[in-house]
Amino acid sequence: MSFIELFLIAVGLSMDAFAVSVCAGLAVEKAGVKQALTAGLYFGGFQAAMPLIGFMVARLFADRIISFDHWVAFALLCFIGGRMVAGSFKREDRPGGKKPDKTISLKPAQMLPLAVATSIDALAVGVSFAFLQVRIVPAVAFIGLTTLVLSMAGVKIGSIFGAKFKSKAEFAGGIILILIGLKILLEHIGAIPF
């Protein structure tokens, strides 16, 4: 897997966390470094841990399905990306809809379930990584760092601009994951030479 592919996966996975961070930024009167770092560490930590867990579990049975692993990676990435795209159209932060949820706080009781919920997709990506024989430690470190940075930015953006970009970020992340899944499939069936 190339650096660009890994970067795009990291950005795609971090879009849910970014969207939630924007909402958290809306709820924080003054979003400083402490608030941004809190969100970044929660989301980045879980985005790094979940693919590692998925990778470890998949390694237990990867040798049994090596002949169709590219289909598994394609299906998982398309499923995750499709859910993100569909979710971007169901958001209630549009004109005429409900106002964004201002109850999101940066307290552990709320951040922990949010971090788990936004990183479930990364668990499936970790399974894909096992089939693709990705070097997992640098990959999860990069995903975690990317999510940390984007989550910190999301808190700041939320505190400045509001929830305007939340759905667009989730839509873009979903499209990126679908395109990467398609590329993986086309490479393995020999439709593209790179």
C-alpha positions, 0 to 999 in steps of 0.5 A: 500500500502506497503512502498516498493510499494510506493517507487517503484511508486515514483522512477517510476514516477520520471524517466521522471524528472530524464531524463530531469534533466540529459539534464539540467545538460548537458546544465549547465557548472558547476552544483552546489547545486543551479542548482540541487536544482532548478531542484529538487524543480520544479520537486519534487513540481509538482510530489507531487502536481499532484497526490494530484490533481488526488486524490481529483478529483477521491474522488468525484466519487470513490464510484461509481466505487469501484467494478472495481477500481483495473482495473482502477489502473491497466490500468492507471499504465500500460498505463503510464508505457507503454508510458515511455517504448515506449518513451525510444526507441524513444529517439534521444540521441542514436549514429547516432541520433540527439545530446541531446537538449542543450537548456534546461535551469533552468529558470522559463520560461522553467522549469515550462512547463517541470515540468508540462509535466513530472508530468502529469503521476503522476495525473493519479497515484493520481487517482489510489491512491484514488481507493486504499485508500492510505494515500495521504499526506505521499504518495505525500510527499514521491513522491515529496521528491524522485523526488527532490533527483533524479532530483538533482542527474540527474542534477549532473549526466548530467553535469558529464556523459552526456545523456547516461543513459536517455533512460535506466532510463525512460525504468526502470521507465516504467517497474516498474509502469507496474509491480506495476499495475499488482500486484494491479490487481492480488491482487484484483482478488485474484490471489496472497494472499499478 
